[in-house]
Amino acid sequence: MAIQHLKKGKHEADRALDDAKVSKIVEDTLRAISERGDKAVRDFSIKFDNYNPTSFKLSSAEIENLIKQVSKRDMEDIKFAQSQIRKFAQAQRDSMLDIKIETMPGVILGHKNIPVQSVGCYVPGGKFPMVASAHMSVVTASVAKVPRIIACTPPFKGEPNPAVIAAMHLGGAHEIYVIGGIQAVGAMSLGTETIKSVDMMVGPGNAYVAEAKRQLFGRVGIDLLAGPTETMVIADDTVDAELCATDLLGQAEHGYDSPAFLVTNNPKLAEDTLSEIDRILKILPTANTASVSWKDYGEVILCDSYEEMLNVANDIASEHVQVMTDRDHWFLDNMHSYGALFLGPRTNVSNGDKVIGTNHTLPTKKAGRYTGGLWVGKFLKTHSYQEITTDEAATKIGEYCSRLCMLESFVGHAEQANIRVRRYGGKDIPYGEAAE
């Protein structure tokens, strides 16, 4: 029996058309910000968010006032989540060592891990206030000791969201702006009269935010293309349809274009999950969003074997992959393309999204084939250095270098080596010839 698609999402051609429309809107918006700076940012804020404050940057007094509006319980929960994320990020940072070795007498090679000097963190929040996204970007950049961390988030129902602002502030943001979407990414990356541009842009977002980062890459660094949420459930008969349906819809509620895949080798589980999804959508408060996402981007894929399930999963390279089978660690050992894995029925994607400690800014649209998610190392640049400390080493390396340069006909390169051989080795090499 071949792989069967019991349910398919929107056709690839239609998705490509959607992407083209997004690309044009983003291109026009970024051009306007580049040309008109603060004025364009304000115009787009009014147009897209109906938000027109005196200043988009929050003052210390405004931040403190917003923090006071967060309940004690919510503040404790935010602090707990940030402590989990900080612990894991610090462990990652501690694993990244500066090195210095002597490859031969007198030749010193090394590298240093240096923080990016300024980072812009985008925290989504126009539809749902994404408190957790502030932890993932701001806290992690803080652990990396980035000297300037600025953070942007859209207004929520016309106002700054107190919990999001509290998370940004507690996480270590040095500047906080209430700006959303393309205009936020554009302002931080391109700079305006009042916002100094950053060296790197990070954070998840909708298709417009992801496309803005793609178009700006090169002008600034980016973490990865973290677009609309994707989730995959790999399941066999060890779990039930209610669990699978709940986990699929739990991510489909993110937006109208959030892909959700069920990959299984059990026909009954596949059919039962489809029925459970229909049932849950009748009672889910966010069904208006989740139902559209499931209709257009949901898929159920029935396979013959675990090997087929593995191959399908690696090919799709979903952002989140939830594995609930009788061989979860076999998938851990053999999967190579994904954002993050969640192993076993006790584990779920919401844990990773909100509190468990791993970073939830993850690769989408098959980017898991070539990159992992956001982590402390993304904020660090590994720079090498070299030093030759003896005449003997300068001579020996110089002789090899001279000959290798002439092998490629780079005479000027060879002379950089030859002049050292002459000075430090006392050897007579005719100009423009290779060392013996």
C-alpha positions, 0 to 999 in steps of 0.5 A: 500500500502506498502512502495515502493522504486522507486529507490534503491542504491548499494546493501548492500553486495557491500557496505560491500565489499567496506568498507572492502577494505577501512579498509585494506588500512587504517590499512596498512597505519596507521601501516606504520605511527606508524613504520616509522613516518615522513618518512611514512607521506611524502611517502603517501603525495607524493603518494596520493597528489603529495605533497613534501614540505620542511616542512608540518608545515606552518611557521608564515610567510607562513601563513601570506603570504597565508592570504594576497592572500584571497580577502577582500570579502572572508575574510569578509565572513569567519569572518561572518561565524565564528562569527555565529559559535562562537556565537552558540558554546559560548551559548552552552558552557554557558549552561554547568555549573560546579556544587557543592551540599551538598547531606547531611550535610558534604557530598559535591559532584560536577563536573567540565567541563575541556577542552581536552588538545590537539585536532587535527582538520582534514579539508578536502580539496583535492577535494573541499577546505572545508573552513567551516570545519575549522570553525566547528572544530577549532572555536568550540575547541577554544570556549572550550578553548582547550590549543593546537589545531592543524589542518591538511588539504590536498594541493589543486591543489598542494598548501596550499589553502589560504582560508582554511589556513586563516579560520584555523588561524582566528579560533584559530589553534596553529599549521597548517600542510598541510597533507591530508587523512589517513596520516594526521589523523595518524600523529596527533593521533599517533605522529611522530618525528616532530608532537606531538600526540593529545588527541582527533581527530575531523573533517569530511572526506571521507570513509578513514578518517572516518575509520582511526578515527574508528581504532584509537579510544581508542588510542585517543578520537574522536568526532564521525564517520563523514564519507561521507555526507548523506542527506535526504529530507522529503517532501509532496505536499507543495513543488515542485520537483525542490526544492527537486532535487536541495537539493538532488544533492546539497549534492550528489556532495560531493563525489562518495559515498554520500547517498541521500534519498527522502522520500515522501507520494506523488507519483507525487512528487517522479516521478517528482523529479526523472525527475528533477534530470535527468534534473539538472544533465545535467547542473550541473558543478559537475555532474561527481561526483553527478551523480555517487553518485546518481546512486549508493547511491540515493534512492526514498522511497514512503510512505502511511502516515506521520507516515510511513515517520517518521519511515523510517527517524528514521530507516535510521538516516541520517546525514542531514534531510531536512523537507518540509511538512505541519507539520515540527514541528511534525517531530521535536517533533517526530524524534529521530535519525538523525544528524541535522534537517533543517525545512521548504523550506526556510532552507537548508543543505548548510546553516548548512554546511557553515554559519548559526551557527550550527556545520556541523560535524555530525554522519553518517552511522546510528550513529545518533541513539546514538550520536549527532554532534560535539559541544563545549561539545565534547571538554570538559570532565565532571569530578566529585569530592567528599569531606566529611567535618565532622566526622559525615558524614564520619561515616554515609557514612562509615557505609552504604559503609561498609555494601554494600561492604560486600554485594558484598564480597569486604572485602578490600573495606569494610575496607576502610570504616571501618577505617573511622568509627573507626577513626571518629566515635569512633566505634569498628568494628572487622576487616573484618566485616560489620558496624552495 
